[in-house]
Amino acid sequence: QVQVVESGGGLVQAGGSLRLSCKASGLTFDDYALGWFRQASGKEREGVSCINDNGEDTYYADSVKGRFTISRDNAKNTVFLQMSSLKPEDTAMYYCGVVLLDDYCPSFAQIRAEEDQVNRYLEAWGQGTLVNVSS
């Protein structure tokens, strides 16, 4: 059974930084792309970033490009999202997902859709970690 656990969220002032972590188990970690997506209150789910299985290719939503950096440590079954220059509009629940195929990564990073459509890209996902950016 695949398990995905996110951590690292919290309250931060605008302009600040946070680093999210996501550990996945129950799968051959380096066979899969990993992605981050988020959902703000009352809004659709939104792709944030995606990294392919070996970490060589990364993709970002236009809204976070240049501010967020995704990385992975395959030896530790962990993916990270370093978030800098945070804005109040980044406030959301952030989720980590195991992406079914590397080829899905570019689209996943740009997706903006309801939950069931986002889930079609994923093998598994976690319960989320809350990021709250105050102005």
For each residue, the residues with C-beta under 8 A, 3 or more apart:
1: 26
2: 24 25 26 27 98 123 124
3: 24 25 26 124
4: 22 23 24 96 97 98 124 125 126
5: 22 23 24 126 127
6: 9 20 21 22 94 95 96 126 127 128 129
7: 20 21 22 23 129
8: 18 19 20 21 129
9: 6 18 20 94 129 130 131 132
10: 18 130 131 132
11: 132 134
12: 16 17 18 86 131 132 133 134
13: 16 133 134
14: 86 87 88 133 134 135
15: 85 86
16: 12 13 86 133
17: 12 82 83 84 85 86
18: 8 9 10 12 83 86 131
19: 8 80 81 82 83
20: 6 7 8 9 36 80 81 83 94 96 129 131
21: 6 7 8 78 79 80
22: 4 5 6 7 34 36 78 79 80 81 96 126
23: 4 5 7 76 77 78
24: 2 3 4 5 27 29 32 34 77 78 79 96 98 124
25: 2 3 77
26: 1 2 3
27: 2 24 31 32 98 123 124
28: 31 32
29: 24 32 74 77
30: 53 54 74
31: 27 28 53
32: 24 27 28 29 53 98 99 100 123
33: 50 51 52 53 98 99 101 102 104 105 108
34: 22 24 50 51 70 72 79 96 97 98 99
35: 47 48 49 50 51 96 97 99 105 108 109 121 122
36: 20 22 47 48 49 50 70 79 81 94 95 96 97
37: 45 46 47 48 94 95 97 108 111 118
38: 45 46 48 90 92 93 94 95 131
39: 43 44 45 46 92 93 95 115 128
40: 43 46 89 91 92 93
41: 92
42:
43: 39 40 46 92
44: 39 112 113 114
45: 37 38 39 95 111 112 113 114 115 118
46: 37 38 39 40 43 61 63 92 111 112
47: 35 36 37 50 61 107 108 109 110 111 112 118
48: 35 36 37 38 60 61 64 68 81 94 109
49: 35 36 58 59 60 61 64 68 70 81 109
50: 33 34 35 36 47 58 59 70 99 104 105 106 108 109
51: 33 34 35 55 57 58 59 70 71 72 79 105
52: 33 55 56 57 58 102 105
53: 30 31 32 33 102
54: 30 74
55: 51 52 58 71 72 74
56: 52
57: 51 52 102 105
58: 49 50 51 52 55 69 70
59: 49 50 51 105 106 108 109 110
60: 48 49 64 65 68 70 109
61: 46 47 48 49 64 65 109 110
62: 65 110
63: 46 89
64: 48 49 60 61 67 68 83 90
65: 60 61 62 68
66:
67: 64 83 84 85 86
68: 48 49 60 64 65 81 82 83 84
69: 58 81 82 84
70: 34 36 49 50 51 58 60 79 80 81 82
71: 51 55 79 80 82
72: 34 51 55 78 79 80
73: 76 77 78 79 80
74: 29 30 54 55 77
75:
76: 23 73
77: 23 24 25 29 73 74
78: 21 22 23 24 72 73
79: 21 22 24 34 36 51 70 71 72 73 96
80: 19 20 21 22 70 71 72 73
81: 19 20 22 36 48 49 68 69 70 94
82: 17 19 68 69 70 71
83: 17 18 19 20 64 67 68 86 90 131
84: 17 67 68 69
85: 15 17 67
86: 12 14 15 16 17 18 67 83 90 131 133
87: 14 90 133
88: 14 91 133 134 135
89: 40 63 133
90: 38 64 83 86 87 131 133
91: 40 88 131 132 133
92: 38 39 40 41 43 46 130 131
93: 38 39 40 128 129 130 131
94: 6 9 20 36 37 38 48 81 128 129 130 131
95: 6 36 37 38 39 45 125 126 127 128
96: 4 6 20 22 24 34 35 36 79 125 126
97: 4 34 35 36 37 108 118 121 122 123 124 125 126
98: 2 4 24 27 32 33 34 122 123 124 125
99: 32 33 34 35 50 102 104 105 108 121 122 123
100: 32 104 121 122 123
101: 33 104
102: 33 52 53 57 99 105
103: 106
104: 33 50 99 100 101 107 108 121
105: 33 35 50 51 52 57 59 99 102 108 109
106: 50 59 103 109 110
107: 47 104 110 111 121
108: 33 35 37 47 50 59 97 99 104 105 111 121
109: 35 47 48 49 50 59 60 61 105 106
110: 47 59 61 62 106 107
111: 37 45 46 47 107 108 117 118 121
112: 44 45 46 47
113: 44 45 117 118
114: 44 45 117 118
115: 39 45 118 119
116: 119 120
117: 111 113 114 120
118: 37 45 47 97 111 113 114 115 121 122
119: 115 116 122 125
120: 116 117
121: 35 97 99 100 104 107 108 111 118
122: 35 97 98 99 100 118 119 125
123: 2 27 32 97 98 99 100
124: 2 3 4 24 27 97 98
125: 4 95 96 97 98 119 122
126: 4 5 6 22 95 96 97
127: 5 6 95
128: 6 39 93 94 95
129: 6 7 8 9 20 93 94
130: 9 10 92 93 94
131: 9 10 12 18 20 38 83 86 90 91 92 93 94
132: 9 10 11 12 91
133: 12 13 14 16 86 87 88 89 90 91
134: 11 12 13 14 88
135: 14 88
